[in-house]
Amino acid sequence: MVIETGGNVGIGTTNPIDLLHVHAGASGRTSFDSSTVAILEKNGSAALTIATPDANAGYIVFADASAAAPGYIGYSHATNAYSIHGKGNGSHIMTMNSSGYVGIGTQTVRALLDVVNGINNTNADSSNVMNVVGPNQTTNQANLAVTTNDGQAINLGGSIALGGRYSSTGQAHFAKIKAGKENSSSGEYGGYLGLFTRVHGGTLTEHIRIAPDGNVGIGMTDPSVSLQVASG
C-alpha cells in the first residue's frame, strides 16, 4: 500500500490516480472522469461486492447536503429482489423480483412489466406480460399513449399490432389498430381510427374506418354518413 503526500492511497499500485486506487491489474485506462473518488481496477472482469446475512439487504446510497438518503439502490436477500428508491426522499420507485418481473410504482409485481400510478390492483383477469394501472382519464388524456414522432402529415399516427407465430418461430402481425391524422395542415389534430387485417401473402390493409366526425366506413376511408359500406 502507498499513501502519497497528496493523500492518494494506492493498494496494489505505487501510482494511485485518485484518492483510493485499488489495482489488481492494468485495465488499459490511464485517465478517469474528474469526479472520480475511488477506482477499482483489474486486468479482467471486476466487481464490488456488498455481503450481508441472508435475511438482510445491501444498498448503494446516494446522499446530498439536504438528505442522507434521497435515493438508493438495494438488493434484498430475503426476497431476491432489486429495488430503486428516489424522489428526493427515498420513496420506492422500481422493483425487479426474483422472477425477473419489473414493477414501476409498485412492489407487488403481477406481470413481466407492471406500471402503476397509485395503488395496484389485485389479480382477477390478469396479464402476464404487461399491466398499466392508474386512475381513470378523461377528455384528451389516457392511461397509455402510442404516438409517432416522424413529423406531421396526413395518415401519420400511432398503431398497435396484434399477431403471433405463423411458423415454429416466425412472427407476423395479423391485424392492426391505427390512429391517423386526417389532413396535412399544421396545427390541426383531427384524427381517425382504422382497423386493419391481412390475407396470407398480403400486407395489413385497412377495412374499417371511424372518421373524425364519428362516421363509420367499411371498405372505404371517407364515409359521409353514420354507416357507409362500399359496394363490391
ABEGO torsion letter per residue (X at the ends): XBBBAAGBBBBGBABBABABBBBAEBAGBABBBAABABBBBBABBBBBBBBBBAABBBBBBBBBAABABABBBBBBAAAGBBBBBBGGAGBBABBBBAAGBBBBGBABBABABBBBBEBBBBBBBBBAABBBBBBBBBEABBABBBBBAAEBBBGBEBBBBBBBBABAABBBBABBBBBBBABABBGBABBBBBBBBBBBGBBBBBABBBBAAGBBBBGBABBABABBBBBX
